[in-house]
Amino acid sequence: MNNSSIRRIGVNLNQLGARIRERLEPSHGRRPGRPTDPLQTEQRKVSMTEDSLCRLEELAAVVSTPQRQVSPMQVAAQLLEEVVEEYTKNSAAA
C-alpha cells in the first residue's frame, strides 16, 4: 500500500502514527506486554479478509518506530474510532 492510496481515503500516515503512539501507554506488572490505550476497554473480534489484514500489517510497519511498535489491530482500532467519531459528528450536523 503506497502513500498515494492512503491519501485518497484521507489518512495522513505520519499523523495516524503519532495519534496511535500518543494514546498508547506501556503496560505494567511483572510481565509487561504491548503498550495499550487505557481508554479502549472493550475487546472484540473483528472479521476481515486476509487482504485487509495484510494492508493493516503494512500500515502498522509504516507507523511504527524503533521506540514504539504498533500492531495491525492497534491501527485498525484507531481507524475505526476515528471513522465512527467522524460519522457521529456528520450525522449530528445533518
Backbone bond lengths (Angstrom), bond angles and torsions (degrees), N, CA, C in turn:
res aa  C-N    CA-C-N  psi(-1)  N-CA   C-N-CA  omega(-1)  CA-C   N-CA-C  phi
1 M - - - 1.448 - - 1.522 106.73 -
2 N 1.321 116.15 127.11 1.465 118.50 -178.43 1.522 110.69 -102.23
3 N 1.333 114.44 167.31 1.465 119.46 -176.72 1.512 113.09 -61.66
4 S 1.344 118.22 -31.61 1.468 118.98 -178.48 1.528 110.57 -67.88
5 S 1.327 117.93 -36.72 1.463 118.54 178.33 1.524 110.74 -70.40
6 I 1.325 117.48 -31.22 1.464 121.08 176.04 1.523 109.41 -68.29
7 R 1.321 117.83 -43.60 1.471 121.18 -178.95 1.519 111.30 -61.57
8 R 1.330 117.44 -33.18 1.461 120.40 -178.81 1.517 111.86 -61.33
9 I 1.322 117.14 -30.46 1.467 118.88 178.83 1.519 111.30 -95.65
10 G 1.319 117.05 7.88 1.457 120.91 172.93 1.513 114.84 82.51
11 V 1.324 118.10 27.45 1.459 121.26 -179.95 1.525 109.36 -112.26
12 N 1.310 116.16 124.18 1.456 121.83 173.08 1.518 106.68 -95.92
13 L 1.338 116.82 114.44 1.459 120.15 -174.05 1.519 112.96 -62.35
14 N 1.316 117.66 -38.27 1.462 119.64 178.99 1.520 110.39 -62.35
15 Q 1.327 116.61 -44.74 1.464 120.51 179.33 1.523 111.22 -68.09
16 L 1.323 116.85 -40.82 1.467 120.83 178.10 1.528 109.85 -59.62
17 G 1.320 116.45 -48.52 1.458 120.20 179.37 1.510 112.31 -60.67
18 A 1.327 116.68 -41.72 1.467 120.37 179.53 1.523 110.76 -64.42
19 R 1.346 117.14 -41.11 1.470 120.02 179.81 1.526 110.95 -65.15
20 I 1.322 116.84 -40.27 1.464 119.83 179.33 1.525 109.88 -66.06
21 R 1.318 116.92 -50.85 1.466 120.16 -177.65 1.526 111.65 -62.26
22 E 1.326 116.92 -34.03 1.464 121.35 179.13 1.526 111.47 -65.27
23 R 1.320 117.39 -35.81 1.464 121.75 -176.15 1.521 112.99 -80.60
24 L 1.331 117.34 -22.50 1.456 120.56 -174.75 1.513 111.71 -80.40
25 E 1.322 114.89 139.47 1.457 121.17 176.38 1.520 108.16 -125.32
26 P 1.329 117.01 140.86 1.467 118.53 177.38 1.525 110.20 -60.52
27 S 1.308 115.73 141.05 1.463 118.71 177.66 1.526 108.81 -77.06
28 H 1.308 115.63 163.17 1.458 121.15 -175.60 1.521 109.75 -119.13
29 G 1.295 116.59 167.74 1.454 121.14 176.54 1.515 111.52 118.24
30 R 1.311 114.41 -173.45 1.465 119.57 -177.68 1.507 112.30 -68.57
31 R 1.336 116.84 -34.56 1.462 120.43 -179.40 1.524 108.79 -127.24
32 P 1.319 117.16 75.40 1.468 118.55 -177.53 1.528 110.94 -62.83
33 G 1.310 114.51 139.69 1.456 120.06 -179.31 1.514 111.25 -106.47
34 R 1.312 115.13 -150.10 1.457 122.05 -178.18 1.529 109.58 -65.42
35 P 1.338 116.80 138.58 1.468 118.83 175.13 1.528 110.43 -58.14
36 T 1.320 115.70 142.22 1.460 120.50 -177.75 1.521 110.38 -133.05
37 D 1.313 115.27 166.44 1.457 121.97 175.22 1.519 107.24 -90.36
38 P 1.330 118.75 115.02 1.465 120.34 -176.81 1.530 113.41 -64.67
39 L 1.323 118.02 -18.68 1.465 120.78 178.42 1.523 112.01 -78.22
40 Q 1.315 116.73 -20.60 1.458 119.99 -179.75 1.523 108.21 -89.10
41 T 1.330 114.81 93.96 1.460 120.91 -175.44 1.519 112.89 -97.71
42 E 1.309 117.80 -14.48 1.459 121.73 -179.23 1.522 109.80 -95.94
43 Q 1.314 116.17 134.88 1.462 121.52 176.06 1.519 107.80 -123.17
44 R 1.313 115.31 117.39 1.460 121.49 -178.99 1.517 109.24 -129.37
45 K 1.300 115.29 154.76 1.454 119.92 173.04 1.517 108.31 -82.56
46 V 1.312 116.09 137.73 1.457 121.17 177.22 1.523 107.56 -123.17
47 S 1.308 115.91 118.50 1.463 120.10 178.17 1.523 109.56 -75.15
48 M 1.323 115.42 142.22 1.459 120.37 177.11 1.521 108.75 -157.12
49 T 1.301 114.88 165.48 1.453 119.48 177.54 1.530 109.77 -78.24
50 E 1.296 115.21 161.12 1.462 120.31 176.95 1.535 110.25 -61.74
51 D 1.325 115.97 -35.24 1.458 120.98 178.80 1.533 111.01 -63.28
52 S 1.330 116.93 -42.45 1.470 120.26 177.92 1.517 110.87 -63.84
53 L 1.331 117.07 -41.52 1.458 119.94 178.42 1.527 110.65 -62.64
54 C 1.317 117.08 -41.27 1.478 120.50 177.66 1.519 110.63 -61.02
55 R 1.317 117.20 -41.48 1.469 119.99 178.59 1.521 111.33 -66.20
56 L 1.328 116.98 -39.83 1.464 119.96 176.69 1.529 110.71 -64.23
57 E 1.319 117.33 -37.67 1.465 120.74 176.50 1.523 110.90 -62.84
58 E 1.329 116.42 -40.89 1.469 120.62 177.12 1.524 110.67 -63.40
59 L 1.318 116.14 -45.77 1.466 120.19 179.01 1.522 110.90 -61.65
60 A 1.329 116.91 -42.58 1.469 120.92 179.57 1.530 110.15 -61.07
61 A 1.303 117.16 -40.45 1.462 120.15 179.22 1.525 111.09 -64.90
62 V 1.320 116.65 -37.50 1.465 121.10 -179.43 1.523 111.60 -69.42
63 V 1.321 117.97 -42.39 1.468 120.48 -175.31 1.529 113.35 -86.73
64 S 1.323 117.70 -10.23 1.462 120.58 177.28 1.522 110.39 -73.29
65 T 1.312 114.79 153.66 1.462 121.47 174.22 1.529 107.36 -124.96
66 P 1.324 117.46 165.90 1.470 118.19 176.33 1.530 112.39 -58.81
67 Q 1.331 116.79 -30.18 1.465 120.65 -179.39 1.524 112.64 -82.28
68 R 1.328 117.78 -26.01 1.457 120.53 -175.26 1.527 109.39 -142.95
69 Q 1.311 115.18 106.44 1.458 120.29 175.11 1.519 108.72 -82.82
70 V 1.307 116.38 137.28 1.466 122.59 179.90 1.523 107.88 -114.56
71 S 1.327 116.39 133.69 1.463 120.14 -179.38 1.527 110.55 -86.21
72 P 1.335 116.75 158.90 1.467 119.84 175.64 1.519 112.82 -56.91
73 M 1.326 118.15 -37.39 1.458 120.63 -179.04 1.524 111.75 -73.91
74 Q 1.332 118.55 -26.77 1.459 120.20 173.79 1.530 109.84 -68.83
75 V 1.334 116.99 -37.24 1.468 120.69 174.81 1.528 109.07 -64.08
76 A 1.330 116.62 -46.37 1.473 120.22 -179.90 1.524 111.09 -60.01
77 A 1.325 117.23 -43.39 1.464 120.75 -179.51 1.521 110.74 -63.11
78 Q 1.336 117.36 -43.08 1.464 120.56 -179.76 1.526 110.59 -64.30
79 L 1.327 117.06 -45.74 1.467 120.21 178.93 1.528 110.92 -61.47
80 L 1.311 116.58 -43.40 1.463 120.58 179.56 1.521 111.34 -62.73
81 E 1.325 117.24 -45.93 1.472 121.03 178.21 1.529 110.80 -58.07
82 E 1.331 116.80 -43.83 1.460 120.39 -177.69 1.521 112.03 -68.66
83 V 1.323 117.47 -40.24 1.468 120.78 -179.89 1.523 110.37 -66.78
84 V 1.330 117.35 -43.08 1.468 120.47 179.21 1.525 110.21 -64.00
85 E 1.325 117.39 -42.47 1.466 120.34 178.93 1.532 110.97 -63.07
86 E 1.317 117.12 -43.76 1.471 120.97 179.81 1.534 110.57 -64.71
87 Y 1.324 116.67 -42.53 1.457 120.94 178.38 1.531 110.26 -60.70
88 T 1.318 116.44 -44.18 1.468 121.45 -179.33 1.535 110.40 -62.04
89 K 1.323 116.53 -43.25 1.472 120.59 178.40 1.524 110.61 -62.57
90 N 1.334 116.24 -45.42 1.463 120.04 -178.37 1.523 111.60 -67.51
91 S 1.324 117.82 -35.91 1.465 121.18 178.89 1.521 111.36 -68.05
92 A 1.325 115.48 -38.49 1.467 119.39 179.81 1.522 111.34 -68.92
93 A 1.327 117.18 -31.84 1.459 121.66 -178.79 1.530 112.20 -77.23
94 A 1.326 116.63 -21.34 1.473 120.23 -176.03 1.514 113.13 -79.15
